[in-house]
Amino acid sequence: METETATPWLTDAEQCAWRTFLDVNRMLTHQLEKDLQPFGLTMNDYEILVNLSEAEERRLRMSDLATATLQSKSRLSHQITRMENAGLVRRENCESDRRGLFAVLTDAGMETMRKVAPHHVEAVRKHFIGQLSPEALTGLHESLKPVAEQLRGLRGKL
């Protein structure tokens, strides 16, 4: 394919690595999502539960949770509404900022985390960790670390 750009096309090796990464990302996300379905959760739900369960007092400002989960504030608000209706989280006003809201993990949400987390870890081991040697995992981590750092730097500029 001929193009008028200074950016060189990917080499065969680069194209292979890129497409394999995309395939694995899509298929793994799909499988992990499927493994959460019996619990009535999506990957986004689970990620929110994890973030809240690890936060001080099991609460985060909605804006911080949106940043942590890479969701728009509007999308997160809709998701939190669904999770509120399921009794997993609740919203609380922020005393120091009248416009601010907290998402708070309820006791039922924490119990859901305790129930689901072992199954999720088992799925991650089965479909990802268990497919790679310890050396390959270390190599993968070292290879992806600069990409993650570069993308984290861009997040602050959005």
VMD Tcl script that draws the C-alpha trace (Angstrom):
set ca {
  {0.00 0.00 0.00}
  {1.50 3.31 -1.11}
  {1.09 6.33 1.16}
  {2.49 9.83 1.46}
  {3.71 9.76 5.03}
  {7.05 9.92 6.75}
  {5.99 7.18 9.16}
  {7.37 3.83 8.05}
  {5.00 0.87 7.85}
  {5.39 -1.84 10.44}
  {7.86 -4.56 9.60}
  {6.56 -8.12 9.42}
  {7.93 -8.79 12.92}
  {6.39 -5.57 14.31}
  {3.06 -6.32 12.62}
  {3.07 -9.86 14.01}
  {3.81 -8.67 17.57}
  {1.21 -5.89 17.37}
  {-1.56 -8.12 16.02}
  {-0.79 -10.88 18.51}
  {-0.99 -8.34 21.34}
  {-4.35 -7.06 20.04}
  {-5.72 -10.60 19.62}
  {-4.63 -11.65 23.10}
  {-6.00 -8.46 24.65}
  {-9.42 -8.89 22.98}
  {-9.71 -12.63 23.59}
  {-8.48 -12.48 27.19}
  {-10.79 -9.60 28.04}
  {-13.69 -11.46 26.42}
  {-12.92 -14.66 28.35}
  {-12.50 -12.89 31.70}
  {-15.76 -11.03 31.06}
  {-17.46 -14.36 30.31}
  {-16.05 -15.84 33.53}
  {-17.62 -12.97 35.54}
  {-21.09 -13.39 33.99}
  {-22.29 -16.06 36.48}
  {-21.76 -13.44 39.20}
  {-23.75 -10.80 37.31}
  {-20.67 -8.62 36.86}
  {-18.83 -7.08 33.93}
  {-15.12 -6.39 33.84}
  {-15.91 -2.71 34.43}
  {-17.99 -3.62 37.49}
  {-15.18 -5.78 38.82}
  {-12.58 -3.07 38.22}
  {-14.71 -0.57 40.16}
  {-15.17 -3.05 43.02}
  {-11.40 -3.68 43.13}
  {-10.58 0.04 43.17}
  {-13.09 0.74 45.93}
  {-12.08 -2.31 47.99}
  {-8.45 -1.15 47.95}
  {-9.24 2.50 48.71}
  {-9.09 4.05 52.16}
  {-12.49 3.68 53.84}
  {-13.62 1.80 50.68}
  {-14.45 5.13 49.02}
  {-13.17 7.23 46.13}
  {-14.24 10.53 44.65}
  {-16.16 9.86 41.46}
  {-13.66 11.90 39.46}
  {-10.75 9.85 40.84}
  {-12.60 6.60 40.13}
  {-13.27 7.76 36.55}
  {-9.56 8.43 36.12}
  {-8.54 5.11 37.68}
  {-10.91 3.12 35.46}
  {-10.36 5.20 32.30}
  {-14.05 6.01 32.00}
  {-15.73 9.28 31.24}
  {-17.54 10.81 34.21}
  {-20.84 10.33 32.39}
  {-20.23 6.64 31.64}
  {-19.04 6.02 35.20}
  {-22.13 7.75 36.58}
  {-24.40 5.39 34.60}
  {-22.36 2.40 35.73}
  {-22.46 3.47 39.38}
  {-26.25 3.88 39.09}
  {-26.54 0.25 37.90}
  {-24.22 -0.89 40.69}
  {-26.20 1.15 43.26}
  {-29.38 -0.58 42.10}
  {-27.63 -3.92 42.71}
  {-26.63 -2.77 46.22}
  {-22.88 -2.99 45.51}
  {-22.04 0.71 45.95}
  {-23.64 3.93 47.11}
  {-22.94 7.59 46.48}
  {-22.18 10.00 49.26}
  {-21.80 13.75 49.17}
  {-18.36 15.22 49.71}
  {-18.47 17.53 52.72}
  {-15.47 19.58 51.56}
  {-16.81 20.10 48.02}
  {-20.56 20.41 47.52}
  {-20.24 19.41 43.87}
  {-18.13 16.35 44.64}
  {-19.46 12.86 45.17}
  {-17.91 9.71 46.55}
  {-18.54 6.19 45.34}
  {-18.55 3.94 48.41}
  {-18.34 0.16 48.48}
  {-21.21 -1.26 50.50}
  {-20.93 -4.29 52.77}
  {-22.77 -6.27 50.07}
  {-20.24 -5.01 47.51}
  {-17.36 -6.11 49.73}
  {-18.97 -9.51 50.21}
  {-19.33 -9.79 46.43}
  {-15.62 -9.01 46.08}
  {-14.74 -11.71 48.61}
  {-16.87 -14.20 46.70}
  {-15.81 -13.27 43.15}
  {-12.09 -12.48 43.59}
  {-10.93 -16.11 44.01}
  {-12.81 -17.10 40.83}
  {-11.36 -14.15 38.93}
  {-7.81 -14.97 40.08}
  {-8.37 -18.59 39.05}
  {-9.48 -17.42 35.58}
  {-6.47 -15.09 35.25}
  {-4.18 -17.98 36.18}
  {-5.91 -20.39 33.80}
  {-6.06 -18.11 30.77}
  {-2.93 -15.99 31.22}
  {-0.42 -16.65 34.02}
  {-0.51 -20.42 33.58}
  {0.25 -20.12 29.87}
  {3.61 -18.44 30.45}
  {6.81 -19.51 32.17}
  {8.10 -17.40 35.07}
  {10.84 -16.14 32.76}
  {8.32 -15.20 30.06}
  {6.21 -13.34 32.64}
  {9.26 -11.39 33.78}
  {10.18 -10.63 30.18}
  {6.63 -9.56 29.37}
  {6.54 -7.25 32.38}
  {9.89 -5.70 31.49}
  {8.82 -5.31 27.84}
  {5.50 -3.65 28.62}
  {6.71 -1.43 31.47}
  {8.00 1.41 29.21}
  {4.75 1.34 27.22}
  {2.70 1.59 30.42}
  {4.87 4.44 31.72}
  {4.59 6.37 28.46}
  {0.79 5.95 28.39}
  {0.47 6.94 32.07}
  {2.30 10.13 31.19}
  {-0.19 10.85 28.42}
  {-3.16 10.29 30.75}
  {-2.23 13.43 32.68}
  {-2.28 15.43 29.44}
  {-5.81 14.42 28.38}
}
mol new
graphics top color blue
foreach p $ca { graphics top sphere $p radius 0.5 }
foreach p [lrange $ca 0 end-1] q [lrange $ca 1 end] { graphics top cylinder $p $q radius 0.2 }
display resetview
